[in-house]
Amino acid sequence: MNTISPGIVITPLAKDEFAGPRGDGYRRMIEISAVGRAGTPDEVGNVGALLMGRDGAFITGSDFLMDGGVTSAYWYGELAPKTE
């Protein structure tokens, strides 16, 4: 059993989010991330293909966080909550 945890991926729903009230926050997350861009559906599909294919046959019990570095920026970088 494996899981894929994508971050911001450019889909019709994401495009609606960018146009909505949280759009500036999403753009900031992407800007600060290590990769500096959103993901694509094909990139998520490539990880799925790896996990379900022959090359990924021995990979088990793993979660593939693919968010371009947004999570690490949130916990350890510029997006980290300020502690006092």
C-alpha positions as CSV (number, residue, x, y, z in Angstrom):
1,M,0.0,0.0,0.0
2,N,1.4,3.4,-1.1
3,T,-0.1,6.8,-1.2
4,I,0.6,9.9,-3.2
5,S,0.1,13.3,-1.5
6,P,0.2,16.0,-4.2
7,G,0.4,19.7,-3.4
8,I,-0.9,22.4,-5.7
9,V,-1.4,20.8,-9.1
10,I,-2.7,22.8,-12.1
11,T,-6.2,21.5,-12.7
12,P,-9.4,23.3,-13.4
13,L,-10.2,23.3,-9.7
14,A,-6.8,24.8,-8.9
15,K,-7.4,27.5,-11.5
16,D,-10.7,28.4,-9.8
17,E,-8.8,28.6,-6.4
18,F,-6.2,30.9,-7.9
19,A,-9.0,33.2,-9.0
20,G,-10.7,33.1,-5.6
21,P,-10.1,34.8,-2.3
22,R,-7.2,32.4,-1.4
23,G,-5.4,32.9,-4.7
24,D,-2.7,35.2,-3.3
25,G,-2.0,32.6,-0.6
26,Y,-1.6,29.8,-3.1
27,R,0.7,32.0,-5.3
28,R,2.8,32.8,-2.3
29,M,3.2,29.2,-1.3
30,I,4.3,28.3,-4.9
31,E,6.7,31.3,-5.0
32,I,8.4,30.3,-1.7
33,S,8.6,26.6,-2.5
34,A,11.9,25.0,-3.5
35,V,10.7,24.3,-7.0
36,G,8.9,27.6,-7.5
37,R,6.0,26.3,-9.5
38,A,2.9,24.2,-9.2
39,G,2.8,20.6,-10.3
40,T,1.2,19.0,-13.3
41,P,-1.3,16.1,-13.5
42,D,1.3,14.3,-15.6
43,E,3.9,14.5,-12.8
44,V,1.4,12.9,-10.4
45,G,0.6,10.3,-13.0
46,N,4.2,9.5,-13.4
47,V,4.6,8.7,-9.7
48,G,1.5,6.5,-9.9
49,A,2.8,4.7,-12.9
50,L,6.1,4.0,-11.1
51,L,4.4,2.6,-8.1
52,M,2.1,0.4,-10.1
53,G,4.7,-0.7,-12.6
54,R,7.5,-3.2,-12.5
55,D,10.1,-0.6,-11.4
56,G,8.1,0.1,-8.2
57,A,7.2,-3.5,-7.3
58,F,9.3,-3.5,-4.1
59,I,8.1,-0.1,-2.9
60,T,5.6,-0.6,-0.1
61,G,4.2,1.4,2.8
62,S,5.4,4.8,1.4
63,D,3.8,8.2,1.1
64,F,5.1,10.2,-1.8
65,L,4.8,13.9,-0.8
66,M,5.1,15.8,-4.1
67,D,4.4,19.4,-3.4
68,G,7.5,21.1,-4.8
69,G,8.8,21.9,-1.3
70,V,5.7,23.8,0.1
71,T,5.5,21.6,3.2
72,S,9.1,22.1,4.1
73,A,8.7,25.9,3.5
74,Y,5.7,25.8,5.8
75,W,7.4,24.0,8.6
76,Y,11.0,25.2,8.3
77,G,11.1,28.2,5.9
78,E,9.5,31.5,5.1
79,L,6.0,30.2,5.5
80,A,6.7,28.7,9.0
81,P,4.4,30.0,11.7
82,K,6.1,32.6,13.9
83,T,6.7,31.4,17.5
84,E,7.2,33.7,20.4
